[in-house]
Amino acid sequence: MQVTETLSEGLRREFKITIPAKDMDDKLLARLAELKDQVQIRGFRPGKVPVAHLRRIYGRSAMAEVIEKTVMESSRKVIDERKEKPAMQPQFTLPEDETEAAEVLAGKSDLEFSIKYEVLPDFALGDFATIEIERLMAEPGADEIDDRLDKIYKANAVYEAKTGAAVAGDQMTIDFVGKIDDEPFEGGTGEGIDIVLGSGDFIPGFEDQLIGAEADSERVVEVTFPDNYSTRQLAGKAATFDVSVKAVSAPKDAVPDDDFAQTLGLESMEKLREIIRGQVQSEYDAASRQKVKRMLLDALDEMHKFELPPTMVDDEFKNIWREVESDLERSGNSFEDEDTTEEKAREEYRGIAERRVRLGLVLAEIGDKNGIKVNDDEVQRAIIEQARSFPGREQQVWEFYQKNPEAVASVRAPIFEEKVIDFLLELVKVNDKTVSKDELFADMESDDGHHHHDHDH
């Protein structure tokens, strides 16, 4: 085997590898010798087929197998000898010329192919003890508990059919057809929809105009979609809705008390408030964790500067950009609507791709140096948790992961990341600060202060 380095530039490597025709022929004969004991050919006893005969019949396909195996083994050997870690699967270029390829397959020419890959960069980890971050913490107040309790009470309210005009708080069952310039628009039609007047679930002004309506009546509602409406084609547009009121119901008189708690399977109102407090605290703790993680990742990003494998960055950017274009298409927005240009957006998301790749390599190195691993049980628990969120389809979800190693890797990655973050939080200096709910949730519209596409991993 002859190896010639044709490129060594930064993290990029390229080699030309030549395997002499004699070596290839020897490998082919060894493969045919294996086949001799495996194939049955009319007129020959098992194991007695002459190699020359086998070569006529199976030579081409056997040589194709030999070439594939040789390319993989010789490439691995070259990389191993150099003690380099490829950033991703190496790329191979085999002879494209048909005549040349035929000569190699016939065992008459040397096998020449090129291998191209990028190596993972060598870098030193920073001193984590120098990192100092502020952890914002909050506790739910009585008002927050009361608000949540009120929402639960209203969500579980029992309604009874009533006669007469609908008032705020009543539930109404309606059919509607929305029109813009007298033409029905996509997504503007509904049948048998339940709406609680005053809930604010529909666009502003819609519910107010149904107050006073009775069952089996018709109303025309005139509204204007908000300027920041999620579907850009409808934002700011005036619309009319032909509404048919099918039924009106009023909430039964009741109070949120122990009896109400018991309808939810709890023994008392005190227990219900305790559970609500726990849920709210979990949300606060998750927000606190997210902010701490963001600060920690920012510090790691700032602390480690090194060359990145170009293809890893390109692939990460393509993934992000696909998501950006998909979101724009879904919302009907343009880059101008988001106060930017395509050129600026590409530059911004390229920076995000670089950040993700850099942090991915840093977290992987921290995990590797400190023996942080994700075991199969942890992955299995995470998959079971995901399956539970698809009631009735748990088996399908489970089978999907069994058949897709890449999907399993996507489950393993965030678990690994959280374990590394936990490890780091033991090493960095964390200062706890008690704040209000509003301070805790300020600037939480995205993970990175950019657009919603910018989250790590």
N, C-alpha and C positions, 0 to 999 in steps of 0.2 A: 504493500500500500504506500503510495506516494502522496504526501500532503503538502500543498502550497498555500500559504496565507496570501490572499489577494486584497484583503482590507482589514485594518485594525485602527479604527478611528473613533475615539471616545468610547462608547459602549457597543459600537457596531463591530461585528466580526464577519468575515467571509473567507471561505476556503475552497480550493479545488482539490478534489480527491480522485486519485487514479488507482484502479485495481487492475493489474495485468490480466490479459485474456487467459493466460495459463491458469491463474488462480481461480478465475471465474469458471473455467472448464472443470477444474478439480472439484469445485463446490457443486457444479451441476452433476458430475459423475457420482458424488457422494449422495446427492438427493435422489438420483435415479436408482442407486443401490437400495435406498430406503423403500422406494416405490416398488421395486422388484418383489418384495415380500408382501406388498399390500394389494396389488392389482391382480385381477384375473383376466387373462386374454385367451380367447378360444384357440385351442390347439396346443397350449402350453400348460404343463403342470405348475401348480402354485410354487413361486420362487425360482422357476427355471427359465423365465423369459430372458433372452439375451439383452444385454444393456444397449447394444446398437439398435435393436428393434424398439426397445422402450424409448430410445432417443428420438427415433423417427416419429413415434406416436405422441410422446409427452414432452419432448425436448423443449419446445417453445414455452409451454405453460410452466414447466418446471424451472426454466431459466428465469422467467418473470418472477416466480417466487423467490429464487435465489437472489436476484437483483434487489428486490424489496428488502429482504432480510439483510443483505450485505450493506445496503445504504443505511439502514437503521443502526446496525451493529458498529460499522466503521465510524459513523458520525458520533455515536455515543462514546466510542473509544477516544476520538480526537478531543471531544469536550472534557471527558474525564481526565485525560492526560494533562490538559491545560488547567485543571482544577477551577473551572469556571461554572457559574450557575446561570443557565439561560433564563432570561426574563419570561420567555414564553416558548411555545413549540417552535423548534428551528424550521426554516423553509428549505426545501430541496429543489434543485433544478436539474432534471435528467435530460439526456440528449433529445432534442425535438426533431432533428432531421431524421426522416423515416429510414433512409438508407443506413445511416449511422446506427440507429436504434436496432435495425434488423441485423446488422453485423454483430452488435453486442449480444443480441438474443441468440444468434447462431454460434456464439462462442468464438468468433473470429477477430473481435476487436476488444481493446481494453475498455473497461467501464469507467467513464469520466463523468463526474457530477459535481455540482457546487452546493455548498451548505451556507446558509446565511442565518445569523441570529444576533440577538442583543443580550448582553450580560447584565445581571443585577449589579448595581453599583456597590462598591465598598464604602462604608461611611462609619464614623464613630458616633456612638450615642452620646447625647449631652448629659450634663449633671442635673438630674431631675430635682435634687434637693434645692436648687436655686429658683425653682418655679414657685411662685406665690399666687394663689387665686382666692377670690372672695366668693363664698357660697351664700346665696340669698335664700332665706328660709321664711316661711309664713305659716300661720295657723288660721283655720277657718273660724270666723266670728259667728255669733248667734244669728245675725241677719242672713248670712250665707246659708246656714242650716235651714232657716225659716223659708228662704226662697226655694231651695231644693225640695223641701217638704211640700210646699205649695204646688210646685210643678208635678211632683209624684201624685199628689191628691187630685189635681186636675186631670192628669193622664189616666187615672183610674176612676174618674167620675162615672157614675151611672146615670144615663139619660132616659127620660120618659117622654113619649110623644105628647105634644101639646097643641092646642088650637090657638089661633090668634097670632098676633105679630111677634116676630123674633126680636129678642133683645140681646145685648152684649152678654156673652157667657153661654148662650144657647148653641146647640149643635144643629147644623143644617146639612142635609144631603142634597147635592146639586149635580145637574148636568150643565156643561157650558161649552160654548164655541167662541173662541177668541178671533177677532178680525182686526187687520190693519188696512186702512183704506178700503173697507168693505170686502177684503179678501181674507179667508181663513189662513192662519200661519201655522207652520209646523210646531208641534208641541203645545198648541193652544187649545186643545180639545180634551174634555174629561167627562166621564160618566160615572154616576154613583159615588161621587167624591164627598167624604165627610169633612166638614170644616167647622171649627169652633169660632164664633164671631168674637173678635177682639183678641185672638191669639197671635195675630201678626204673621201667620204662616203664609198667607198670600201677599202679593205685592201691595204696597201702601195704597189705601183708598178702596180696595176691592171689598173687604169685609164690611167696612162702614156703610157702603151703599146697599148692603143686604139687610141691614137692621130695619125692622118694620115689615119685612116681607112675610107672607104666610105660606103654608104648605100648598102645593098645587097652583103656584102663581109664577109669572114670568117677570124678569127684570132685565134691563139693559144697563150694564155697569161700564162706566167710562173711566179709564185710568191711563197713566203715563208710566212706562217702565223707567226705573231709576237709571241715571246716567252711568252708574257703575254696575249695571246688571251683568251677570256672568255671561249671558249670550249676547255678544257684541252687536249682532244684527238687530236685536230688539231694544238695546239700550237707548233711552231717551225718546223712544217712539210712543205716540199716542195710540191706544187700542180700545176697542169696545168688546165686551163679552155679553153674548146672549145667554142669560142664565135661566135655567128651569129649576125651580125649587121643588124638590120631591117630598121632603119631610122636614119638620122642625121639632126639636126635642129640647127639653129643659133639664138641667142637672137636678137630681133628687136632693132635697134638703138633707145635709149631713155635715158632720164636723170631723176634722182629723183628730180622732181620739184613739183610745186603746182598741175599740171595736174596729176602727178602720185599719189599725196596725195588724189586727188579727186576720183581716181579709187578705193581707199580704203574707200570712203565715208567720207573723211575729207575735210575741206574747204581749208587748206593750208599746206605747208611743215612745217611751224612753229608749227602748231597744232599737226602734226605727231611727230615732235621732242619732243614736250611737253609730249605727251602720252608715247613715248619711255622712256623719262627721269623718268616719274612716275613709269613705270613698273620696270625699273632697280633699282630705289630707293626702291621699295617694296621688291625686291630680297635682297638688301643690308640690309634693316630693318629686314627681316626675318632671315638672317644670324646672325645679331646682337642679335636678340631676342633668337635665338637658343643657342648662346654662353653664354648669360646672364643666361638663364635658366639652362644650364649645370653647370655653376659656382654656382648658387643658390642651385641646387640639390646636388652638391658635398659638399657644406657647411652644408646642412641639414643632409646629410648622415654622415658626420664627427661629427656633434653636437649630434646626437641621437644614442645611443648604447643600445640595449635591446634584450632579447630573442625573437626569431621569431617562429611562429607556424610551426612545421616541415613539415606538409602536404602542407601548402601554398607554402613553398619553393620548396618542391618536385614537386608539380604541375607546378609551374612556370618554374623550370628547365626542366621538360619534354617538355613543350611548346617550350622553346628555343632550346632544343636539337633536337626536330623534325625539326625545321627550319634549323638548322645547317646541319643535315644529308641530308635534301632535297636540300639545296644549293650545297652541295658537289656532290650529285648525278647528279644534273642538269649541273654542270660545269665540271664534270669528274675529279675533283681535289681529292687529299687525304690530310690527316692532314700534312704529310711530305711536300707536295707541299706548304703548308701555314706555313712552318718552325715551326711546333709544333708536338705534339704527341696526340693521343686520350686522354691519361691520363691527360696531361697538359690542353688540351682543356676543358675536363670535369670539372677540378678544376676551370678554369677561368670562365666558364659559370655558375658554381654553385655560384661563388662569385657574378656574375651579377644577378642571380636569387634572391640571398639574398638582394642585393641592391634594386632591384625592389620592393620586398615585403616590406622591411623596409620603403622605400620612399612612397609606396602606403599607408601604415599605418599612417605615419607622415602627409602626405597631407590630408588624411581622417580626422585625429584628428584636424588639423588646421581648416579644413572646418567645422567640427562639432562644435568646440569651438567658432567659429566666425560666425555661421549662414550662411555659404556660400552654396547656393543651386543652382541646375540647374533646371529651370522650363521647363514645357512641350513645351512651344513655342520655346525655344532655341533648344531643341532636334528636334522638327519638322522642324525648319529652316535648321538644319544640314542634316537631312534626305533628304529634298527637294534638297539641294545643291548636295548631292551625287547622287540623282536620275537624276539630270540634266546632269551629266557626262556620262549617258547611254542613248543617244538620241534614241527615239523610244521605249525604254523599261522602261520609268519612272514608269508606272503603276505596272510593275512586281517588281521593286525595292521597291516601296511603300508597296505593299502587303507582300513582304518578311519581312519587318520590323514589319508590323502589326501582323504577325503570329509568330514572334520570339522575345520574350522579352529579350533573351540574347543578340541578335544583337542590340537591342535598348540600352541596358546597355553599350555595347561597343562604342556606339555613345556618350552616356552621359559622360562616364569616361574622355575622353580627354577635353571635354568642362569644366568639373569640375576642372580638373588639371590646365587648363589655368587661370581659375578664381582665384584659390588659389595662383598661381604664381603672378598674377596681385596684389592680396591683399598683398603678401609678399614684392613685389617691392616698395610698399608704406612705408614699415617699415625698410627695410635694407638700408645701405648707398651705393648709386650707384654713381661711379665716371665716367663721360663721357670722352672718349678719342677719338679724330679724328685720323683715320689711313688711309692707302692706301687700295685699293681694295684687293691687294695680302695679306696684313696683316689680313684683315677682314676674308678672305676665307681660311687662313692657317689652317691646322689641321681640315678640315671640312669633311674628308672622312668618319667619323662616329661620332655618338653623344658622344661617351664615350672613344675615343682613343683606343678602342679594335677593334674587327671585326665589320662588318656591322650589325650583329645581335643584338648588344648591344645598344638598345634604351630603354628609360623608357616608359612603358605603350604604 
